[in-house]
Amino acid sequence: MAERRGRTLRLLRHGFEPVLVAAVVAMLHVAGIVEEQALWLGLPLLLVGMVYQQPDVQRRLAGGDYSRRLAPRLWFHMGIVTAFVFILGWGAIGAIAHLNMVSLHLKLSGSRAWRPAVAASFGTIVIGELLVVLGALDTYLPLPQGHLVTVLAAIGAASTARVMGLTQQQQEESERALRESEERFRILVQDGTEIITVSDADTVIRYISPSVEQSLGYTVGEMLGRRYLRLTHPDSAAEIAAVGERVLADRSGSGHRIEIRVQHADGTWRWHELILRNMLDHPAVRGVVGHHRDITQRRADQDKVAHAAMHDALTGLVNPVTFKVRLERALTRPGRDHAIGLLFVDLDGFKQVNDAYGHQVGDRLLSVIGAAIRDNTLGHDIAGRLGGDEFGVVLTRIDGHTDAVSAAVTVAERIIAEIDRDIIVDGHPVRVGCSIGIAVADPGMTDAQALTRSADTAMYASKRRCRNGYEVARAPSYSG
């Protein structure tokens, strides 16, 4: 029962116009304007029209594709309407009635329907007028004025149908462009690796692209309502805060770039390039838009290049240029109130190892000795290879001249002990010694060249005196 009632309501809803016209025609018949014969001939046509314009009927006739058999369906539909109004004797209103048919088929078939609809409208009206001229149909309109009125009505209806069709076409084009734009956006955002976020002024995420799962391992649901800053490394907090203030103050929408570390869902840290734009005033956005791109590999490559530029490829210690720069920086650091020790280490007997076993074994030995020197210094000290079989160490934080000399001697003795032993290299037991020169720069002493000369002189004095020994230089007298 409910299903039958639903079908009846749908039939009446989609056939409301024919039902209304039938009621009006009945009243006109009572008023004597419509003859009884015309009434009984017209009502069946209205019934056919009411059924024919049902969307389900049109879909079945079109085989599911409303663009198929469009012209025949329009001609038949408008033929029913035209026949009805000409039977009533009021052919001129047929063109106006056609507008209802145009709106229906524009809705079902889109803008492609307006041209065949205009053709069907003109065609059926011309046929009707010819039947009036031939006397096959009567008309209440005086002739020949009636023909003119009908033609003018047809022209007006056609113009209106054209406007309706072109409006529909523009709307379809706009919708198509919007769909294409949305599809492009979906492909770029969803299938790309770049993360796009929209956050409020407090960095709370209101939108995040699905690519966050691929890039950082989080789901969209896990990120929404979360502060993005909670994922960033504490070391970046100050820089992020400064950039955030600039972004909120900049209402132009310009991009502000920063490189930060972001925590992946697996706990690792990833480098991200972040570009922020203040779109809080944009009505379609109302937020701060962020573009996040993973640059971990790029940063790793940059770090490798920078490391290679500053370090010795064989031992991993800093190279001579970097060693000199860092020594000068340590000596001239503002407010330095502690002594700095400098050790020059020169190997004894290294040439004999090269001659006996070849350069490959010699290089491997240098690598082992470099590691031993690095292991006997602290993290803030500087260890470098100065060339050939020469090494240098800067002890950056030692107190007082006497304590500084004692600390430098302790490090020198540890280095000598590490080197003065049999070292197995590629299956060969090799043994070398070393001579170490020590110089100490008290607070206020900033002359790196003078300190270097002192350590170098002491190293040669140690080499002349004995193998596996050290010499402490006289305190350098040059100061900045």
C-alpha positions, 0 to 999 in steps of 0.5 A: 500500500505504501509503495503504491501511494509513493508511486502515485505521489511521484506521478502527481509531483512530476505531472503537476502541470498537466493536472493543473491545466486539466482543472483550468480547462474544466473551468473554462468549459464551465464558462463556455470558452471550451467546447465539450468535444474539445474537452473530451479530445484534449483530456486524454492527451493531457493524461498521455503527456502527464505519463510521458513526462515522468522521469522514469518513463523518459529514462526507459525510453532513452535506455538510461542515457538521456542523450539517446533518441532525444529529438524523437522524444522531444517531437513526440512530447511537444506534439502532444502539448501542441495537439492539445492546445490546438484542439482547444482552439488556442494554438498561440499558447502552445509555444508558451506551454513548450517552455515547461517541456524545455525546462524538463528536458534541460533538467534530464538531458542538459544543455544539448536539449535546447536546440532540438527543443526549439526545432520541435516547438517550431515544427509542431506549431507550424503543423498546427497552423497549417491544419488551422489554415486547411480548416481541419482545426478550429481556433478562437483567435481571429484570422489572420491576426491569430497566425501572427500572435502564434508566430510571435509567441513561438519566437518569444518561447524560442528566445526564452528556451535559448536563454535557458539552454545557454544558461544551462550550458554555462552552468555545466561548463562551470561545474565541469571546470570545478570537477576538473579542478577538484580532481586535479587538487585531489590527485595533487594532494592525495597522491602526492608526497607533499603535506598540505595543512590548514591551521588556525592562529594557534597552530591547531590543524583543521585540515590535513591532506591524506599524504600525511600517512605516507610521509609521516605515518599518521592518519588524517583523523590522528592529526585533526585537532592536533597542534602541529608544533607538538610534532616538531623537535624542541631545538626548532621551537625558537625558530618556529615561534619567530617564523610564526610571528612573522606569518601572523603579522603578514596578511599579504599571503606571502610564503615564509620558509623554514626547515624543521625536524618533525617526528615520524609515527615510528619515532624517527625524526624527519627534516621537513621544508615548511612554507607558511602563508597567512590566509586567515582573511581569505573567506574560502580558507580562513587559516594558515596554509602550510606546505610540508615537504620531506627533505630528509634525503636532501639534508643528508646529502648536504650534510655529506657534502659539508662533511666531505668539505671539512673532513679528511676522507681517510680518517674522518678527522677535520682537514687542515683548513677546518682545523685552523679555522676552529683553532682560531675560533676557539682562541677568539671566542668572546669571554674566553676565561680558560686555557686552550691546549694544542698538540701536534702529533707526528708518527715515527716509522710510518715511511717504513710501513709504507715501504714494507707493506704498501700504501693500502696498509699505510692508509688503513693504519692512518685510519686506525690511528686517527680513530685512536686519537679521536677516542682519546679526546672529548666531544668538544675537542678538535681532532684533525689530520694535518697532512701525511702522517701528522695530526693535531688536537685542540683541547678547548676547555682546560683550566689554568696554565699549570692544569692545562699543561697537565691535562695536555700531557695526560692526553699525549700519554694516552695517545702514545700508549694507543699508538705504541703497540702492535696494530694488525692491519690487513693481517699484518702486525705493524708498529709505529711510534709518535712524537708530540709537541704541546703548547698552551694558550692562556686566557687572552692569548689569541694568536693562532700562528704563534701557538701553532709555531710553539707546538710545531717547534716542541714536536720537532724537539721531541722527535730529536730527543726520543721516539714515543715522547712529548715536549711541552713548549714554552708559553707563547708570548704573542697575544691579541 
